[in-house]
Amino acid sequence: MRQFVVVGHDTPTTPDFALDDLAGGAGRLDVLCRCVSAALFLSHDLREDVRVHLVLGDAITVVFDGATVRRLNPDERSTAALVRGALEDREEAIGHEPVETSPGVSLYRLGFEATLERLAEDGTVVQLHENGDPVVDRSVPEDPVFVLSDHHEFTDDEATLLEDVADERVRLGPRALHANHAITVAHNYLDTEGFERY
Protein backbone atom coordinates (compact mmCIF):
# COMPACT_ATOMS: atom_id res chain seq x y z
CA MET A 1 0.00 0.00 0.00
CA ARG A 2 1.17 3.49 -0.88
CA GLN A 3 -0.28 6.44 0.96
CA PHE A 4 0.06 10.18 0.63
CA VAL A 5 -0.80 12.75 3.28
CA VAL A 6 -1.20 16.30 1.99
CA VAL A 7 -1.66 19.13 4.47
CA GLY A 8 -3.96 21.94 3.36
CA HIS A 9 -3.30 24.96 5.53
CA ASP A 10 -5.90 27.35 4.15
CA THR A 11 -8.54 24.93 2.91
CA PRO A 12 -12.03 25.23 4.37
CA THR A 13 -13.48 22.63 6.73
CA THR A 14 -17.05 23.46 5.74
CA PRO A 15 -18.69 23.07 2.31
CA ASP A 16 -19.21 26.80 1.91
CA PHE A 17 -16.97 27.37 -1.09
CA ALA A 18 -17.52 27.75 -4.80
CA LEU A 19 -16.20 25.16 -7.23
CA ASP A 20 -15.23 27.94 -9.64
CA ASP A 21 -12.86 29.59 -7.12
CA LEU A 22 -10.67 26.73 -5.87
CA ALA A 23 -7.48 28.78 -5.99
CA GLY A 24 -8.96 31.68 -4.03
CA GLY A 25 -12.04 31.30 -1.87
CA ALA A 26 -11.38 27.58 -1.34
CA GLY A 27 -7.92 28.22 0.10
CA ARG A 28 -5.89 26.57 -2.70
CA LEU A 29 -7.98 23.43 -2.71
CA ASP A 30 -6.87 23.21 -6.35
CA VAL A 31 -3.40 22.16 -5.12
CA LEU A 32 -4.85 19.30 -3.08
CA CYS A 33 -7.09 18.18 -5.95
CA ARG A 34 -4.08 17.98 -8.26
CA CYS A 35 -2.38 15.83 -5.62
CA VAL A 36 -5.33 13.43 -5.59
CA SER A 37 -5.13 13.10 -9.38
CA ALA A 38 -1.35 12.59 -9.37
CA ALA A 39 -1.63 9.94 -6.67
CA LEU A 40 -4.51 7.92 -8.08
CA PHE A 41 -4.56 8.20 -11.87
CA LEU A 42 -2.67 6.18 -14.43
CA SER A 43 -3.33 6.45 -18.15
CA HIS A 44 -6.85 5.00 -18.53
CA ASP A 45 -6.70 3.40 -15.07
CA LEU A 46 -6.52 3.98 -11.32
CA ARG A 47 -3.88 2.91 -8.84
CA GLU A 48 -5.85 0.58 -6.60
CA ASP A 49 -3.03 0.25 -4.04
CA VAL A 50 -3.05 3.95 -3.12
CA ARG A 51 -4.82 6.10 -0.54
CA VAL A 52 -4.66 9.89 -0.34
CA HIS A 53 -5.34 11.72 2.93
CA LEU A 54 -6.16 15.43 2.63
CA VAL A 55 -5.77 17.15 6.00
CA LEU A 56 -7.97 20.25 5.96
CA GLY A 57 -7.39 22.98 8.50
CA ASP A 58 -5.88 20.52 11.00
CA ALA A 59 -9.41 19.39 11.87
CA ILE A 60 -10.75 17.17 9.09
CA THR A 61 -9.14 14.47 6.96
CA VAL A 62 -10.75 13.41 3.68
CA VAL A 63 -9.48 10.06 2.37
CA PHE A 64 -9.60 8.84 -1.25
CA ASP A 65 -9.11 5.07 -1.62
CA GLY A 66 -7.98 3.99 -5.09
CA ALA A 67 -9.42 0.49 -4.65
CA THR A 68 -13.01 1.63 -4.12
CA VAL A 69 -13.33 5.22 -5.33
CA ARG A 70 -16.01 5.97 -7.91
CA ARG A 71 -17.07 9.11 -9.80
CA LEU A 72 -13.53 10.50 -9.66
CA ASN A 73 -12.38 12.29 -12.80
CA PRO A 74 -8.94 13.76 -13.51
CA ASP A 75 -10.02 17.39 -13.19
CA GLU A 76 -9.83 19.63 -10.16
CA ARG A 77 -13.47 20.64 -10.13
CA SER A 78 -14.92 17.12 -9.88
CA THR A 79 -12.41 16.18 -7.19
CA ALA A 80 -13.29 19.33 -5.27
CA ALA A 81 -16.97 18.41 -5.59
CA LEU A 82 -16.22 15.10 -3.85
CA VAL A 83 -14.37 16.98 -1.09
CA ARG A 84 -17.27 19.39 -0.72
CA GLY A 85 -19.71 16.47 -0.60
CA ALA A 86 -17.62 14.90 2.16
CA LEU A 87 -17.67 18.15 4.14
CA GLU A 88 -21.45 18.31 3.83
CA ASP A 89 -21.61 15.03 5.80
CA ARG A 90 -18.91 15.90 8.36
CA GLU A 91 -21.35 15.81 11.27
CA GLU A 92 -21.90 12.09 10.60
CA ALA A 93 -18.28 11.28 11.53
CA ILE A 94 -18.10 10.58 15.26
CA GLY A 95 -14.84 10.52 17.17
CA HIS A 96 -12.31 8.56 15.17
CA GLU A 97 -15.02 6.73 13.23
CA PRO A 98 -15.23 7.96 9.63
CA VAL A 99 -18.24 8.50 7.44
CA GLU A 100 -18.11 7.25 3.85
CA THR A 101 -19.56 10.10 1.86
CA SER A 102 -19.19 8.60 -1.61
CA PRO A 103 -17.80 5.25 -2.77
CA GLY A 104 -14.11 5.34 -1.84
CA VAL A 105 -14.26 8.76 -0.17
CA SER A 106 -14.35 9.00 3.63
CA LEU A 107 -14.18 11.82 6.13
CA TYR A 108 -12.50 11.60 9.53
CA ARG A 109 -12.66 14.17 12.31
CA LEU A 110 -8.90 13.94 12.69
CA GLY A 111 -6.23 16.59 12.40
CA PHE A 112 -2.65 16.19 11.24
CA GLU A 113 -1.21 14.62 14.39
CA ALA A 114 -3.93 12.00 14.83
CA THR A 115 -3.85 11.14 11.12
CA LEU A 116 -0.08 10.65 11.15
CA GLU A 117 -0.12 8.57 14.31
CA ARG A 118 -2.82 6.31 12.88
CA LEU A 119 -0.94 5.78 9.61
CA ALA A 120 2.45 5.29 11.31
CA GLU A 121 1.14 2.11 12.95
CA ASP A 122 1.21 0.20 9.63
CA GLY A 123 3.56 2.12 7.37
CA THR A 124 6.88 3.88 6.94
CA VAL A 125 6.30 7.62 7.33
CA VAL A 126 8.42 9.54 4.83
CA GLN A 127 8.48 13.33 4.85
CA LEU A 128 9.08 14.75 1.37
CA HIS A 129 11.08 17.95 1.76
CA GLU A 130 13.58 19.85 -0.35
CA ASN A 131 16.08 19.74 2.56
CA GLY A 132 15.83 15.96 3.07
CA ASP A 133 18.37 13.27 2.23
CA PRO A 134 18.55 12.35 -1.47
CA VAL A 135 16.03 9.58 -2.11
CA VAL A 136 18.58 7.69 -4.21
CA ASP A 137 20.72 7.22 -1.08
CA ARG A 138 17.87 5.48 0.77
CA SER A 139 16.40 2.03 0.41
CA VAL A 140 12.88 1.77 -1.01
CA PRO A 141 10.50 2.09 1.98
CA GLU A 142 8.00 -0.62 2.80
CA ASP A 143 4.35 0.52 2.81
CA PRO A 144 5.36 4.18 2.47
CA VAL A 145 3.28 7.02 3.85
CA PHE A 146 4.59 10.14 2.07
CA VAL A 147 3.83 13.43 3.82
CA LEU A 148 3.71 16.69 1.87
CA SER A 149 2.58 20.24 2.43
CA ASP A 150 0.51 22.36 0.08
CA HIS A 151 1.93 25.65 -1.23
CA HIS A 152 3.03 26.58 2.32
CA GLU A 153 5.96 25.23 4.31
CA PHE A 154 5.11 22.98 7.23
CA THR A 155 4.41 25.04 10.35
CA ASP A 156 6.86 24.84 13.26
CA ASP A 157 4.45 22.53 15.13
CA GLU A 158 4.03 20.29 12.08
CA ALA A 159 7.79 20.14 11.53
CA THR A 160 8.34 19.18 15.18
CA LEU A 161 5.69 16.47 14.94
CA LEU A 162 7.30 15.10 11.77
CA GLU A 163 10.68 14.97 13.49
CA ASP A 164 9.10 12.68 16.07
CA VAL A 165 6.91 10.55 13.81
CA ALA A 166 8.65 10.35 10.42
CA ASP A 167 10.97 7.43 9.79
CA GLU A 168 12.74 9.28 6.98
CA ARG A 169 13.03 12.76 5.46
CA VAL A 170 13.94 12.71 1.79
CA ARG A 171 14.10 14.90 -1.28
CA LEU A 172 13.26 13.61 -4.72
CA GLY A 173 15.70 15.69 -6.71
CA PRO A 174 17.98 18.72 -6.70
CA ARG A 175 15.15 21.24 -7.12
CA ALA A 176 11.95 21.93 -5.20
CA LEU A 177 8.85 20.46 -6.86
CA HIS A 178 5.15 21.19 -6.64
CA ALA A 179 3.40 18.70 -4.36
CA ASN A 180 1.56 16.94 -7.20
CA HIS A 181 4.78 16.64 -9.22
CA ALA A 182 6.55 15.21 -6.18
CA ILE A 183 3.85 12.54 -5.95
CA THR A 184 4.44 11.58 -9.60
CA VAL A 185 8.20 11.29 -9.01
CA ALA A 186 7.62 9.27 -5.83
CA HIS A 187 5.41 6.86 -7.77
CA ASN A 188 8.06 6.49 -10.46
CA TYR A 189 10.69 5.84 -7.79
CA LEU A 190 8.56 3.06 -6.32
CA ASP A 191 7.43 1.68 -9.69
CA THR A 192 11.05 1.29 -10.78
CA GLU A 193 12.31 -0.06 -7.43
CA GLY A 194 14.41 2.98 -6.65
CA PHE A 195 15.11 4.01 -10.26
CA GLU A 196 16.92 0.68 -10.79
CA ARG A 197 14.49 -1.30 -12.96
CA TYR A 198 12.49 -0.06 -15.94
Summary of the structure (lengths in Angstrom):
residues: 198
radius of gyration: 15.7
end to end distance: 20.3
largest distance: 46.7
contacts: 633
relative contact order: 0.18
helix: 32%
strand: 28%
